[in-house]
Amino acid sequence: MTGTTTHFTKERAPCGRTVDGDRSQEGDAEGLSFDDTLFACGCRLIRHEFHDGSVRIRTVRHDGKVLLDEHSGDHEA
């Protein structure tokens, strides 16, 4: 698995603030991919793609409130 971390400046966080932050990306040749963004205010954007092709996207505001939590593999019976 290979990974990189990139620092960015002045991007809009989920809370609406414009702040700096870091984006970490990891992945492998079989389709596993992690893309996590942590903003200076504490907000997070998380996108994970799994080997089966399903994707989980989660957005968490700096106060801990979950704004979005979806998984393409989730379904009702």
C-alpha positions in Angstrom: 0.0 0.0 0.0 1.4 3.4 -0.9 0.5 6.7 0.6 1.0 10.4 0.4 0.1 13.4 2.6 -0.3 16.8 1.1 -0.7 20.1 3.0 -3.2 22.7 1.5 -4.1 26.2 2.4 -7.3 28.2 2.4 -9.9 25.5 1.4 -13.5 25.5 2.5 -14.2 23.1 5.4 -17.6 21.4 5.9 -18.4 24.0 8.6 -18.0 26.8 6.1 -14.7 28.2 7.4 -11.8 28.7 5.0 -8.8 27.0 6.6 -5.6 25.1 6.0 -5.3 21.3 6.3 -3.8 18.0 5.3 -5.0 15.4 2.8 -3.8 11.8 3.1 -4.2 9.3 0.3 -3.4 5.6 0.3 -4.2 2.8 -2.0 -3.1 -0.5 -3.5 -3.2 -2.1 -6.9 -6.3 -4.1 -6.1 -8.6 -1.1 -5.8 -8.4 -0.2 -2.1 -8.3 3.6 -1.7 -8.3 5.8 1.4 -8.7 9.6 0.9 -8.9 11.4 4.3 -8.9 15.2 4.7 -8.4 16.9 8.1 -9.0 20.6 8.3 -7.3 22.9 10.8 -10.7 23.6 12.4 -11.1 19.9 13.1 -13.6 19.0 10.3 -12.9 15.8 8.4 -13.8 14.4 5.0 -13.3 10.7 4.6 -13.7 8.7 1.4 -12.8 5.0 1.4 -13.2 2.7 -1.6 -12.9 -1.0 -0.9 -11.8 -4.0 -3.0 -15.4 -4.9 -3.7 -16.0 -1.5 -5.3 -18.2 -0.2 -2.5 -17.5 3.4 -1.3 -17.9 5.0 2.2 -18.1 8.7 2.4 -18.3 10.5 5.8 -18.2 14.2 6.6 -17.7 15.2 10.2 -17.9 18.8 11.4 -15.3 20.1 14.0 -17.9 19.8 16.8 -18.4 16.1 16.1 -21.7 16.4 14.2 -21.8 13.9 11.3 -23.1 15.8 8.2 -22.9 12.8 5.9 -22.3 9.1 6.4 -23.0 7.0 3.3 -21.9 3.5 2.2 -22.7 2.3 -1.3 -22.8 -1.3 0.1 -25.6 -0.4 2.7 -29.1 -1.4 1.7 -32.4 -2.3 3.3 -33.6 -5.9 3.2 
